[in-house]
Amino acid sequence: MGAKLGGGGGSRYNVEQNSEINVTPFVDIMLVLLIIFMVSAPMATVSIKLDLPPPVPSDQPLDKPKDPVFISIQGPDDLYIGANKTSLATLAQDLSVALESPNPTDERVLVRGDADIEYNDFMSVLNVLQDNGFFKIGLINEDIE
């Protein structure tokens, strides 16, 4: 805090308290911060070169992605590929037919199971798929209400 030593009509040695804020350190700090921000601002605007693909002409229709193939596990011996019933022994052959692809092992397969099936039944289906080269497997979770 500062003190006033001179002033109005009091005695010569009358000391009063100064209640005004000293803004000099505040201004010094603000000037230092201003310089820091002015120096660091050009570094934040560094450009990155991107190699974007060329635009697709609008007169060419876009290829519609194929519908995914679902394997539904409803029980130990209740397996379905889409709406067609299959068994664990013929799962790989039926899946290759359902995918309609020249290289069916490169296609994505989605697997979903009922909430009441056992873990062993679910894993046996995944093991058969992996043994036959189907490694792009997605798991579907459905909400239980």
ZAMARGU-4260 file (C-alpha; in steps of 0.2 Angstrom, whole numbers, plus 5000, padded with zeros to 4 digits):
<rodrens>
0) 5000/5000/5000 | 5006/5017/4997 | 5005/5033/5007 | 5002/5051/5004 | 5015/5062/5011
5) 5009/5079/5005 | 4992/5086/5002 | 4978/5097/5008 | 4977/5108/5023 | 4983/5097/5036
10) 4999/5098/5046 | 5016/5095/5038 | 5019/5078/5045 | 5001/5071/5042 | 5002/5054/5034
15) 4987/5048/5025 | 4983/5030/5018 | 4983/5029/4999 | 4968/5018/4993 | 4971/5019/4974
20) 4978/5003/4965 | 4995/5004/4958 | 4993/4998/4939 | 5011/4999/4934 | 5015/4981/4937
25) 4998/4976/4929 | 5003/4986/4913 | 5020/4978/4913 | 5013/4960/4914 | 5000/4964/4900
30) 5014/4971/4889 | 5025/4955/4891 | 5009/4944/4887 | 5006/4954/4872 | 5023/4951/4865
35) 5023/4933/4869 | 5006/4931/4860 | 5013/4941/4845 | 5028/4930/4843 | 5019/4914/4845
40) 5004/4918/4834 | 5013/4915/4817 | 5019/4898/4823 | 5001/4892/4826 | 4997/4896/4807
45) 5008/4883/4799 | 5000/4876/4784 | 5000/4857/4780 | 5000/4851/4762 | 4986/4838/4759
50) 4985/4827/4744 | 4966/4826/4741 | 4958/4814/4729 | 4952/4822/4713 | 4933/4826/4713
55) 4921/4814/4705 | 4911/4820/4691 | 4893/4822/4695 | 4887/4814/4679 | 4894/4797/4685
60) 4883/4787/4697 | 4891/4782/4713 | 4893/4763/4716 | 4881/4758/4729 | 4889/4748/4743
65) 4883/4730/4745 | 4872/4725/4759 | 4881/4717/4773 | 4879/4698/4776 | 4873/4694/4794
70) 4876/4678/4803 | 4863/4676/4816 | 4866/4664/4830 | 4849/4659/4839 | 4854/4643/4847
75) 4867/4629/4847 | 4860/4622/4831 | 4851/4638/4825 | 4862/4647/4813 | 4856/4659/4799
80) 4864/4668/4785 | 4852/4682/4782 | 4836/4673/4781 | 4843/4656/4776 | 4845/4642/4789
85) 4863/4634/4789 | 4873/4622/4800 | 4890/4624/4808 | 4897/4610/4796 | 4891/4620/4780
90) 4893/4638/4787 | 4909/4642/4776 | 4901/4635/4760 | 4884/4644/4763 | 4893/4660/4767
95) 4904/4660/4751 | 4888/4658/4741 | 4879/4672/4751 | 4893/4684/4748 | 4892/4683/4729
100) 4910/4688/4728 | 4925/4681/4718 | 4936/4682/4734 | 4923/4679/4748 | 4937/4679/4762
105) 4940/4698/4758 | 4922/4703/4762 | 4916/4709/4779 | 4904/4697/4789 | 4893/4703/4803
110) 4889/4691/4817 | 4875/4693/4830 | 4869/4682/4843 | 4854/4681/4854 | 4856/4686/4873
115) 4853/4668/4879 | 4865/4658/4869 | 4881/4651/4877 | 4898/4658/4875 | 4904/4641/4868
120) 4891/4641/4854 | 4896/4659/4849 | 4915/4655/4849 | 4912/4639/4839 | 4905/4650/4825
125) 4919/4662/4826 | 4932/4648/4826 | 4924/4640/4810 | 4924/4657/4801 | 4942/4660/4805
130) 4947/4642/4801 | 4940/4645/4783 | 4949/4662/4781 | 4936/4674/4786 | 4945/4687/4796
135) 4935/4702/4793 | 4922/4699/4806 | 4911/4712/4814 | 4901/4709/4830 | 4883/4716/4831
140) 4876/4721/4848 | 4857/4723/4850 | 4849/4732/4865 | 4840/4721/4877 | 4825/4730/4884
</rodrens>
